[in-house]
Amino acid sequence: MQPAPRYRLLVFRLPWWLALLTLLHGLGHPAGAAEKALPVPRFASLRSGEVNLRSGPGERYPIEWVLTKKGLPVEIVQEFDVWRKIRDAEGSLGWVHQRMVSGARTVIVIGAVRTLHADPDAAAPAVARAEPGLVARLLECRGGWCRIEAQDVKGWLTRGEVWGVFADEAVP
């Protein structure tokens, strides 16, 4: 006669879809996984009117700059966990929490006073003049031209007249 087993293996029969769901849930997805799939570098904008630029990716790193213009375009050049290393139009680099940047696209007018045109053509009528430092919403880009909106005025500038869009980037 054989001794009785000390333990028994219990087998549960789960529907295949429940087993798959349990497996996927167990793997987990890190916070912001969808955002991490975005390309680097990429442009974004500041979500707040006061954003601390830190020397490293974490609150223990000192604040080196404070950016004070909500909507300012920034280039995300590196990512680490929930921290984004950004560059502004003047070239300042620093780390910010991902909550401080938005996917909303903006540009900043650079150089001299610029003429916004009604169409993407230098011969098109002027609709407004834009001062350097003006932050505007980026609507679209076609070839070497970008359509922007600021203070309820829409118009076209060349890519070289703004910072916040790559030279070869398609913007719908």
N, CA, C and O of each residue as an XYZ file, in Angstrom:
688
protein
N       0.828     -1.164      0.000
C       0.000      0.000      0.000
C       0.885      1.244      0.000
O       1.884      1.317      0.716
N       0.488      2.238     -0.836
C       1.281      3.474     -0.937
C       0.795      4.490      0.088
O      -0.398      4.568      0.382
N       1.741      5.277      0.634
C       1.325      6.305      1.594
C       0.531      7.401      0.890
O       0.739      7.664     -0.294
N      -0.355      8.021      1.605
C      -1.156      9.116      1.054
C      -0.254     10.325      0.807
O       0.623     10.618      1.619
N      -0.466     11.033     -0.319
C       0.383     12.206     -0.598
C       0.173     13.282      0.463
O      -0.927     13.458      0.988
N       1.236     13.982      0.759
C       1.164     15.050      1.765
C       0.524     16.327      1.225
O      -0.010     17.134      1.985
N       0.582     16.495     -0.054
C      -0.013     17.680     -0.666
C      -0.608     17.278     -2.000
O      -0.238     16.256     -2.579
N      -1.540     18.101     -2.484
C      -2.173     17.812     -3.756
C      -2.040     19.030     -4.661
O      -2.106     20.170     -4.200
N      -1.860     18.788     -5.896
C      -1.793     19.845     -6.886
C      -3.224     20.159     -7.323
O      -3.953     19.283     -7.788
N      -3.602     21.400     -7.167
C      -4.927     21.813     -7.596
C      -4.819     22.460     -8.966
O      -4.008     23.365     -9.162
N      -5.598     22.024     -9.880
C      -5.596     22.567    -11.228
C      -6.921     23.278    -11.438
O      -7.996     22.691    -11.307
N      -6.815     24.544    -11.763
C      -8.010     25.326    -12.067
C      -8.126     25.435    -13.579
O      -7.130     25.656    -14.269
N      -9.279     25.288    -14.066
C      -9.486     25.436    -15.505
C     -10.193     26.773    -15.733
O     -11.392     26.919    -15.494
N      -9.401     27.742    -16.205
C      -9.926     29.075    -16.486
C     -10.240     29.187    -17.976
O      -9.573     28.565    -18.803
N     -11.235     29.965    -18.308
C     -11.431     30.245    -19.737
C     -10.148     30.871    -20.290
O      -9.468     31.599    -19.567
N      -9.805     30.608    -21.540
C      -8.550     31.084    -22.123
C      -8.420     32.599    -22.038
O      -7.324     33.108    -21.805
N      -9.527     33.334    -22.223
C      -9.446     34.789    -22.218
C      -9.160     35.326    -20.819
O      -8.499     36.354    -20.672
N      -9.658     34.631    -19.782
C      -9.399     35.063    -18.415
C      -7.948     34.775    -18.035
O      -7.317     35.559    -17.325
N      -7.428     33.654    -18.508
C      -6.022     33.333    -18.249
C      -5.107     34.358    -18.913
O      -4.122     34.791    -18.316
N      -5.431     34.749    -20.155
C      -4.632     35.748    -20.869
C      -4.701     37.096    -20.169
O      -3.683     37.770    -20.011
N      -5.888     37.487    -19.753
C      -6.056     38.750    -19.042
C      -5.258     38.754    -17.744
O      -4.619     39.753    -17.414
N      -5.288     37.661    -17.016
C      -4.533     37.544    -15.771
C      -3.035     37.647    -16.038
O      -2.312     38.301    -15.287
N      -2.571     37.005    -17.101
C      -1.158     37.055    -17.450
C      -0.740     38.475    -17.812
O       0.284     38.965    -17.335
N      -1.524     39.132    -18.650
C      -1.190     40.498    -19.050
C      -1.215     41.445    -17.864
O      -0.355     42.320    -17.759
N      -2.168     41.291    -16.983
C      -2.238     42.147    -15.807
C      -1.024     41.922    -14.906
O      -0.501     42.864    -14.311
N      -0.591     40.693    -14.812
C       0.571     40.370    -13.984
C       1.851     40.971    -14.529
O       2.756     41.303    -13.763
N       1.941     41.117    -15.857
C       3.130     41.723    -16.441
C       3.201     43.196    -16.099
O       4.284     43.749    -15.907
N       2.052     43.822    -16.026
C       1.987     45.232    -15.664
C       2.517     46.121    -16.768
O       3.296     45.691    -17.618
N       2.092     47.334    -16.742
C       2.556     48.327    -17.687
C       2.989     49.541    -16.886
O       2.199     50.076    -16.109
N       4.228     49.989    -17.056
C       4.679     51.140    -16.287
C       3.857     52.373    -16.623
O       3.364     52.530    -17.740
N       3.723     53.244    -15.629
C       2.987     54.487    -15.847
C       3.633     55.240    -16.991
O       4.858     55.343    -17.065
N       2.812     55.763    -17.880
C       3.328     56.529    -18.996
C       3.907     55.677    -20.109
O       4.658     56.191    -20.939
N       3.583     54.390    -20.156
C       4.145     53.520    -21.181
C       3.781     54.013    -22.575
O       4.597     53.950    -23.495
N       2.558     54.504    -22.727
C       2.156     54.994    -24.040
C       3.000     56.200    -24.439
O       3.359     56.344    -25.608
N       3.318     57.064    -23.482
C       4.113     58.240    -23.786
C       5.539     57.857    -24.146
O       6.154     58.494    -25.001
N       6.072     56.825    -23.505
C       7.441     56.406    -23.781
C       7.592     55.902    -25.209
O       8.707     55.844    -25.725
N       6.504     55.543    -25.847
C       6.563     55.075    -27.220
C       6.756     56.237    -28.193
O       7.024     56.009    -29.373
N       6.625     57.463    -27.724
C       6.797     58.621    -28.591
C       8.270     58.805    -28.934
O       9.141     58.429    -28.150
N       8.553     59.380    -30.098
C       9.953     59.531    -30.512
C      10.692     60.579    -29.680
O      10.095     61.516    -29.149
N      11.980     60.394    -29.587
C      12.867     61.364    -28.949
C      13.993     61.609    -29.938
O      14.629     60.644    -30.363
N      14.274     62.841    -30.326
C      13.685     64.076    -29.806
C      12.315     64.353    -30.423
O      11.967     63.829    -31.481
N      11.550     65.199    -29.722
C      10.249     65.662    -30.195
C       9.961     66.996    -29.533
O      10.567     67.338    -28.518
N       9.040     67.743    -30.107
C       8.650     69.019    -29.520
C       7.381     68.861    -28.697
O       6.518     68.038    -29.002
N       7.289     69.660    -27.658
C       6.123     69.708    -26.774
C       6.005     71.157    -26.314
O       6.679     72.038    -26.848
N       5.156     71.402    -25.333
C       5.024     72.756    -24.779
C       4.864     72.666    -23.268
O       4.507     71.619    -22.728
N       5.132     73.777    -22.600
C       5.008     73.807    -21.146
C       3.542     73.874    -20.755
O       2.770     74.646    -21.323
N       3.168     73.060    -19.784
C       1.788     72.989    -19.314
C       1.466     74.084    -18.291
O       0.299     74.403    -18.064
N       2.490     74.648    -17.686
C       2.292     75.591    -16.587
C       3.079     76.876    -16.829
O       4.000     76.912    -17.645
N       2.703     77.919    -16.114
C       3.407     79.200    -16.189
C       4.604     79.273    -15.270
O       5.272     80.305    -15.213
N       4.893     78.205    -14.550
C       6.085     78.144    -13.704
C       6.581     76.700    -13.677
O       5.977     75.826    -13.055
N       7.698     76.477    -14.369
C       8.257     75.131    -14.499
C       9.714     75.163    -14.063
O      10.515     75.933    -14.594
N      10.053     74.319    -13.090
C      11.428     74.229    -12.593
C      12.267     73.335    -13.498
O      11.903     72.191    -13.772
N      13.388     73.870    -13.954
C      14.359     73.101    -14.727
C      15.432     72.637    -13.762
O      16.134     73.452    -13.164
N      15.558     71.330    -13.610
C      16.505     70.763    -12.643
C      17.755     70.240    -13.351
O      17.751     69.985    -14.555
N      18.814     70.090    -12.572
C      20.084     69.622    -13.141
C      20.085     68.125    -13.416
O      20.948     67.635    -14.143
N      19.137     67.396    -12.850
C      19.050     65.956    -13.060
C      17.618     65.480    -12.948
O      16.734     66.255    -12.584
N      17.373     64.207    -13.260
C      16.016     63.668    -13.277
C      15.515     63.249    -11.896
O      15.498     62.061    -11.574
N      15.116     64.206    -11.094
C      14.567     63.907     -9.778
C      14.475     65.168     -8.938
O      15.158     66.158     -9.202
N      13.619     65.119     -7.919
C      13.429     66.292     -7.056
C      14.631     66.587     -6.182
O      14.750     67.690     -5.648
N      15.531     65.617     -6.026
C      16.708     65.859     -5.196
C      17.746     66.721     -5.915
O      18.670     67.231     -5.282
N      17.602     66.885     -7.223
C      18.530     67.716     -7.987
C      18.134     69.185     -7.873
O      16.947     69.508     -7.825
N      19.118     70.068     -7.829
C      18.802     71.491     -7.657
C      18.119     72.097     -8.881
O      18.295     71.639    -10.010
N      17.338     73.138     -8.619
C      16.669     73.889     -9.677
C      17.684     74.868    -10.249
O      18.268     75.664     -9.514
N      17.895     74.809    -11.565
C      18.850     75.703    -12.213
C      18.160     76.882    -12.888
O      18.711     77.982    -12.927
N      16.966     76.664    -13.418
C      16.197     77.703    -14.095
C      14.727     77.530    -13.746
O      14.289     76.442    -13.373
N      13.977     78.609    -13.870
C      12.521     78.544    -13.772
C      11.969     79.157    -15.050
O      12.188     80.336    -15.327
N      11.256     78.356    -15.822
C      10.625     78.841    -17.048
C       9.243     79.362    -16.683
O       8.484     78.685    -15.990
N       8.915     80.563    -17.149
C       7.698     81.228    -16.671
C       6.703     81.579    -17.778
O       5.909     82.506    -17.620
N       6.737     80.862    -18.875
C       5.808     81.167    -19.967
C       5.015     79.914    -20.336
O       5.531     79.015    -21.000
N       3.770     79.866    -19.902
C       2.907     78.730    -20.232
C       2.785     78.622    -21.748
O       2.611     79.625    -22.441
N       2.878     77.394    -22.253
C       2.761     77.174    -23.688
C       4.076     77.289    -24.442
O       4.112     77.040    -25.647
N       5.151     77.659    -23.767
C       6.450     77.802    -24.412
C       6.847     76.489    -25.072
O       6.776     75.439    -24.432
N       7.269     76.520    -26.351
C       7.701     75.272    -26.974
C       9.032     74.811    -26.398
O       9.917     75.623    -26.129
N       9.167     73.508    -26.210
C      10.403     72.907    -25.721
C      10.655     71.644    -26.533
O       9.728     71.027    -27.058
N      11.922     71.276    -26.624
C      12.295     70.048    -27.297
C      12.645     69.006    -26.249
O      13.527     69.234    -25.421
N      11.974     67.878    -26.271
C      12.308     66.772    -25.366
C      13.454     66.009    -26.014
O      13.301     65.441    -27.096
N      14.611     66.002    -25.338
C      15.809     65.394    -25.914
C      16.191     64.079    -25.243
O      16.994     63.317    -25.780
N      15.610     63.809    -24.052
C      15.922     62.572    -23.341
C      14.800     62.281    -22.354
O      14.114     63.194    -21.894
N      14.618     61.001    -22.032
C      13.619     60.583    -21.048
C      14.258     59.651    -20.039
O      15.114     58.833    -20.378
N      13.829     59.785    -18.790
C      14.235     58.861    -17.742
C      13.068     58.713    -16.792
O      12.738     59.652    -16.068
N      12.440     57.558    -16.779
C      11.276     57.292    -15.947
C      10.222     58.358    -16.218
O       9.760     58.466    -17.354
N       9.822     59.145    -15.229
C       8.802     60.177    -15.417
C       9.421     61.556    -15.652
O       8.725     62.569    -15.578
N      10.700     61.596    -15.930
C      11.420     62.858    -16.115
C      11.782     63.047    -17.577
O      12.117     62.094    -18.281
N      11.708     64.302    -18.022
C      12.021     64.657    -19.400
C      13.106     65.728    -19.398
O      12.986     66.748    -18.721
N      14.165     65.481    -20.164
C      15.198     66.493    -20.345
C      14.766     67.338    -21.527
O      14.551     66.826    -22.625
N      14.641     68.643    -21.293
C      14.130     69.535    -22.331
C      15.135     70.629    -22.652
O      16.020     70.953    -21.860
N      14.961     71.188    -23.852
C      15.753     72.329    -24.298
C      14.773     73.404    -24.748
O      13.793     73.109    -25.431
N      15.038     74.648    -24.366
C      14.186     75.737    -24.840
C      14.827     76.390    -26.063
O      15.901     75.975    -26.499
N      14.175     77.402    -26.612
C      14.645     78.048    -27.837
C      15.996     78.730    -27.657
O      16.720     78.935    -28.631
N      16.338     79.078    -26.434
C      17.631     79.731    -26.167
C      18.737     78.723    -25.897
O      19.893     79.107    -25.723
N      18.400     77.447    -25.860
C      19.398     76.407    -25.663
C      19.565     75.935    -24.232
O      20.394     75.063    -23.970
N      18.796     76.488    -23.293
C      18.877     76.044    -21.899
C      18.363     74.617    -21.792
O      17.317     74.276    -22.344
N      19.120     73.781    -21.068
C      18.759     72.378    -20.879
C      18.447     72.110    -19.417
O      19.064     72.703    -18.532
N      17.499     71.225    -19.156
C      17.202     70.826    -17.790
C      16.136     69.753    -17.778
O      15.520     69.445    -18.798
N      15.931     69.189    -16.592
C      14.986     68.101    -16.405
C      13.706     68.617    -15.760
O      13.749     69.426    -14.834
N      12.564     68.141    -16.259
C      11.258     68.483    -15.699
C      10.447     67.204    -15.559
O      10.690     66.223    -16.262
N       9.489     67.223    -14.653
C       8.573     66.089    -14.521
C       7.667     66.069    -15.743
O       7.320     67.119    -16.284
N       7.284     64.870    -16.176
C       6.451     64.738    -17.367
C       5.123     65.498    -17.260
O       4.551     65.876    -18.283
N       4.626     65.724    -16.045
C       3.380     66.488    -15.868
C       3.519     67.927    -16.333
O       2.519     68.586    -16.619
N       4.753     68.425    -16.413
C       4.980     69.828    -16.756
C       5.002     70.090    -18.255
O       5.055     71.244    -18.680
N       4.960     69.025    -19.066
C       4.939     69.220    -20.515
C       3.655     68.656    -21.101
O       3.058     67.717    -20.573
N       3.257     69.256    -22.198
C       2.021     68.875    -22.879
C       2.354     68.530    -24.324
O       3.333     69.029    -24.878
N       1.551     67.691    -24.920
C       1.724     67.364    -26.330
C       1.231     68.446    -27.266
O       1.428     68.355    -28.478
N       0.586     69.481    -26.717
C       0.093     70.587    -27.544
C       1.275     71.260    -28.230
O       2.286     71.553    -27.593
N       1.146     71.502    -29.517
C       2.267     72.052    -30.286
C       2.176     73.569    -30.381
O       1.148     74.136    -30.752
N       3.272     74.192    -30.037
C       3.407     75.636    -30.155
C       4.752     75.935    -30.797
O       5.621     75.067    -30.880
N       4.913     77.168    -31.249
C       6.191     77.648    -31.786
C       6.440     79.026    -31.197
O       5.529     79.668    -30.675
N       7.695     79.474    -31.290
C       8.046     80.817    -30.858
C       8.696     81.526    -32.042
O       9.557     80.963    -32.718
N       8.281     82.746    -32.280
C       8.830     83.538    -33.380
C      10.253     83.944    -33.003
O      10.494     84.428    -31.897
N      11.193     83.744    -33.929
C      12.598     84.054    -33.658
C      13.106     85.111    -34.641
O      12.521     85.329    -35.702
N      14.210     85.760    -34.259
C      14.845     86.737    -35.139
C      14.196     88.095    -35.052
O      14.092     88.675    -33.972
N      13.759     88.603    -36.187
C      13.177     89.947    -36.289
C      11.652     89.875    -36.283
O      11.069     88.800    -36.138
N      11.020     91.031    -36.441
C       9.566     91.075    -36.610
C       9.248     90.356    -37.919
O       9.895     90.594    -38.939
N       8.251     89.477    -37.882
C       7.914     88.637    -39.036
C       6.519     88.965    -39.557
O       5.635     89.364    -38.799
N       6.337     88.791    -40.857
C       5.038     89.020    -41.485
C       4.304     87.697    -41.636
O       4.813     86.760    -42.252
N       3.110     87.628    -41.072
C       2.239     86.469    -41.266
C       1.491     86.676    -42.570
O       0.908     87.734    -42.804
N       1.514     85.649    -43.420
C       0.872     85.727    -44.726
C      -0.437     84.950    -44.727
O      -0.622     84.013    -43.950
N      -1.352     85.362    -45.623
C      -2.657     84.706    -45.736
C      -2.516     83.290    -46.301
O      -3.328     82.418    -45.993
N      -1.505     83.063    -47.114
C      -1.261     81.761    -47.744
C       0.225     81.428    -47.625
O       1.032     82.312    -47.341
N       0.595     80.166    -47.837
C       2.015     79.791    -47.742
C       2.812     80.229    -48.974
O       3.277     79.407    -49.764
N       2.952     81.542    -49.110
C       3.641     82.131    -50.253
C       4.112     83.522    -49.839
O       3.343     84.291    -49.264
N       5.364     83.845    -50.125
C       5.914     85.149    -49.743
C       5.183     86.305    -50.418
O       5.196     87.427    -49.912
N       4.545     86.036    -51.562
C       3.801     87.076    -52.269
C       2.366     87.215    -51.769
O       1.654     88.124    -52.197
N       1.931     86.338    -50.876
C       0.558     86.391    -50.349
C       0.386     87.623    -49.468
O       1.351     88.106    -48.876
N      -0.847     88.133    -49.382
C      -1.091     89.323    -48.550
C      -0.728     89.088    -47.080
O      -0.855     87.980    -46.560
N      -0.276     90.154    -46.431
C       0.046     90.098    -45.003
C      -1.235     90.151    -44.191
O      -2.155     90.898    -44.525
N      -1.300     89.359    -43.120
C      -2.461     89.404    -42.235
C      -2.086     89.995    -40.876
O      -2.950     90.485    -40.150
N      -0.799     89.949    -40.536
C      -0.352     90.511    -39.251
C       1.170     90.516    -39.233
O       1.824     89.962    -40.116
N       1.714     91.157    -38.203
C       3.150     91.133    -37.958
C       3.360     90.510    -36.588
O       2.621     90.787    -35.644
N       4.376     89.666    -36.495
C       4.639     88.950    -35.247
C       5.997     89.369    -34.694
O       7.009     89.342    -35.393
N       5.990     89.753    -33.435
C       7.213     90.162    -32.741
C       8.028     88.938    -32.339
O       7.459     87.874    -32.093
N       9.349     89.070    -32.268
C      10.167     87.960    -31.751
C       9.742     87.622    -30.322
O       9.479     88.518    -29.521
N       9.678     86.352    -30.014
C       9.257     85.914    -28.681
C       7.785     85.585    -28.586
O       7.339     85.050    -27.571
N       7.016     85.892    -29.623
C       5.593     85.552    -29.625
C       5.441     84.038    -29.640
O       6.024     83.364    -30.488
N       4.665     83.503    -28.714
C       4.351     82.072    -28.683
C       2.999     81.892    -29.351
O       2.021     82.546    -28.988
N       2.956     80.997    -30.331
C       1.737     80.775    -31.102
C       1.445     79.284    -31.198
O       2.344     78.451    -31.082
N       0.187     78.967    -31.411
C      -0.219     77.574    -31.595
C       0.142     77.142    -33.013
O      -0.132     77.855    -33.979
N       0.759     75.968    -33.128
C       1.132     75.417    -34.432
C      -0.048     74.631    -34.986
O      -0.503     73.669    -34.367
N      -0.544     75.038    -36.150
C      -1.711     74.389    -36.742
C      -1.321     73.333    -37.766
O      -1.858     72.225    -37.751
N      -0.391     73.667    -38.657
C       0.050     72.736    -39.684
C       1.314     73.259    -40.342
O       1.656     74.435    -40.220
N       2.005     72.362    -41.044
C       3.161     72.751    -41.850
C       3.043     72.085    -43.205
O       2.685     70.912    -43.312
N       3.350     72.852    -44.234
C       3.365     72.351    -45.614
C       4.667     72.811    -46.242
O       4.904     74.009    -46.403
N       5.505     71.855    -46.593
C       6.791     72.216    -47.184
C       7.581     73.086    -46.221
O       7.807     72.706    -45.072
N       7.996     74.239    -46.687
C       8.786     75.146    -45.860
C       7.970     76.150    -45.078
O       8.531     77.082    -44.501
N       6.643     75.982    -45.043
C       5.763     76.945    -44.381
C       4.987     76.292    -43.243
O       4.643     75.111    -43.304
N       4.716     77.084    -42.199
C       3.893     76.622    -41.070
C       2.777     77.625    -40.822
O       2.986     78.837    -40.857
N       1.604     77.098    -40.574
C       0.433     77.927    -40.247
C       0.316     77.984    -38.734
O       0.320     76.954    -38.059
N       0.212     79.195    -38.211
C       0.143     79.386    -36.762
C      -1.077     80.221    -36.406
O      -1.706     80.839    -37.265
N      -1.396     80.220    -35.104
C      -2.488     81.054    -34.604
C      -2.058     81.693    -33.297
O      -1.588     81.018    -32.381
N      -2.227     83.010    -33.227
C      -1.938     83.753    -31.997
C      -2.953     84.880    -31.875
O      -3.203     85.609    -32.834
N      -3.521     85.014    -30.716
C      -4.492     86.075    -30.439
C      -5.595     86.115    -31.508
O      -5.951     87.179    -32.014
N      -6.123     84.934    -31.838
C      -7.216     84.758    -32.806
C      -6.856     85.172    -34.226
O      -7.753     85.376    -35.044
N      -5.575     85.300    -34.543
C      -5.124     85.608    -35.898
C      -4.356     84.403    -36.419
O      -3.461     83.887    -35.750
N      -4.715     83.958    -37.621
C      -4.042     82.813    -38.247
C      -3.260     83.300    -39.459
O      -3.707     84.174    -40.201
N      -2.080     82.711    -39.639
C      -1.272     83.082    -40.795
C      -0.120     82.126    -40.979
O       0.083     81.217    -40.174
N       0.636     82.334    -42.045
C       1.729     81.453    -42.438
C       3.071     82.149    -42.265
O       3.230     83.313    -42.633
N       4.033     81.428    -41.705
C       5.424     81.842    -41.600
C       6.296     80.727    -42.150
O       5.870     79.574    -42.204
N       7.515     81.062    -42.561
C       8.425     79.993    -42.989
C       8.948     79.274    -41.749
O       8.966     79.838    -40.655
N       9.366     78.042    -41.927
C       9.912     77.264    -40.808
C      11.107     77.952    -40.171
O      11.324     77.823    -38.966
N      11.872     78.668    -40.948
C      13.053     79.353    -40.427
C      12.734     80.556    -39.560
O      13.622     81.095    -38.900
N      11.482     80.984    -39.552
C      11.088     82.153    -38.761
C      10.539     81.777    -37.391
O      10.224     82.646    -36.578
N      10.428     80.471    -37.140
C       9.913     79.995    -35.853
C      10.822     78.901    -35.314
O      11.564     78.263    -36.061
N      10.751     78.697    -34.001
C      11.432     77.574    -33.353
C      10.352     76.725    -32.702
O       9.452     77.241    -32.041
N      10.455     75.401    -32.900
C       9.478     74.495    -32.302
C       8.972     73.454    -33.275
O       8.023     72.729    -32.978
N       9.601     73.375    -34.442
C       9.236     72.381    -35.439
C      10.516     71.975    -36.182
O      11.354     72.819    -36.498
N      10.653     70.680    -36.452
C      11.825     70.197    -37.176
C      11.705     70.544    -38.652
O      10.600     70.691    -39.174
N      12.854     70.675    -39.327
C      12.893     71.072    -40.736
C      12.146     70.103    -41.631
O      11.540     70.529    -42.614
N      12.169     68.812    -41.324
C      11.541     67.812    -42.178
C      10.288     67.194    -41.563
O       9.784     66.182    -42.050
N       9.796     67.802    -40.501
C       8.660     67.226    -39.775
C       7.333     67.505    -40.472
O       7.069     68.628    -40.903
N       6.510     66.479    -40.578
C       5.157     66.634    -41.105
C       4.221     66.968    -39.949
O       4.121     66.212    -38.983
N       3.549     68.087    -40.053
C       2.578     68.490    -39.026
C       1.221     68.587    -39.707
O       1.028     69.398    -40.613
N       0.268     67.744    -39.260
C      -1.037     67.745    -39.926
C      -1.775     69.058    -39.793
O      -2.886     69.197    -40.306
